[in-house]
Amino acid sequence: MPRFMTRKVILTLGLALVLAAGGLATASNMGFKFVKVYTGTDTNTVSLPYFQSQFTTAQSFFNDITGALQVCRINGNETRDCWLGDFTASPNFAITAQDAYVVVTGGNTNQVLVGSHNPALTLSLVGGDTNFKSLPYHMTYTTAQQIFNDISGALQVCRINGNETRDCWLGDFTASPNWAPTIGMGVVITTTGSTTWTPDHY
């Protein structure tokens, strides 16, 4: 086999192994393959890789999830646009790289998410609005406090629970829960003013 072919095969195999290893790739310039677990009838939040071509619309995202009932985005005023699987009553909104989404399914199911990280992407946060954002799959944050401290003018950093309640870190050490972020979840962020944020990753 010619030497240039050998190198090409080795590189291809290397990428394939990264993608085949379930869960998470550790290098930001490599591909991610993540198996997202959805709990049936619960509210599930999901982050997508910052570079991904699987989904361009709510419809394409919905169609990829076995037993999907709705795929929603959370707007700045806390209203939701939800694709329900039809073509008339529900809005088929565009998927945005930095945004997280809410998924409800009829039963427990899994979805394979594939993509890569964009280290140059800065997340836009609108002051006073609800900002529902994706966390990198290779984030370094282990607590809500760390996310909060990394965002200029943060007021709260929240996770949405399966029953639609929220746990919110408010910057103190007593009244608010310092919950642990997990891979593939979305986070709700509010700030005092509009700002940008580049999440830390390894």
Steps between C-alpha positions, in 0.01 A plus 500: 500500500645845409613707798247780439222242491621347825489838673152569365371165624654553846343845534163368386515211744600738781195719443275195471622372837431836662148501362438136585606537862164560665452824688765761456808579296762684702656717229324817387617457139362148475149367462249429775257212513270533798207279593230721652259319731143634514266410786146446376235764586763711684634833383846424357750771411762437234814672375626451146863521381590849378591352161230259387319428176251239619221747563407831340137524614284390790335252263827326413595483868156364593507236225829362632361426848303179544168575668546878496198702610648848476824689440497853639713809521471737795471863398638797687159581649457141629248404231573182304479413133435126468501271196240230560551289190244670277536754224232755586450599862855481634800714392784321323770729642865494396758324716764745628848370587534657844145444626367211709161336452222328695393153391201298620457136396228243549738252664863449592720520193851587377633722223848507350636856460804558280706813436805692617589805704543853369754666734450836327126515574397750766156458653278809487314579823225764495471697822180441695386225262493125547798358311481121449847385398698189411802396704802347321516122528859540628425781746714538811218618727402271787264738682244768414712743703790460257276580203354801685846634589611472137220722364525878525195647677337163573183509711417131497596171338224239504431143398150392402388185676281229356195634684558855366635636830835678488809491716672839479838614628468867593858573601465424870600200708188443710159538339568374147606149396844461346395223264734300277477548121495182292599432142225567250281723719388855428529787748284807557703818553389852589734799518479864603594621153573360157835326480685215334642185652743239375457186715816339637596159366798269496 
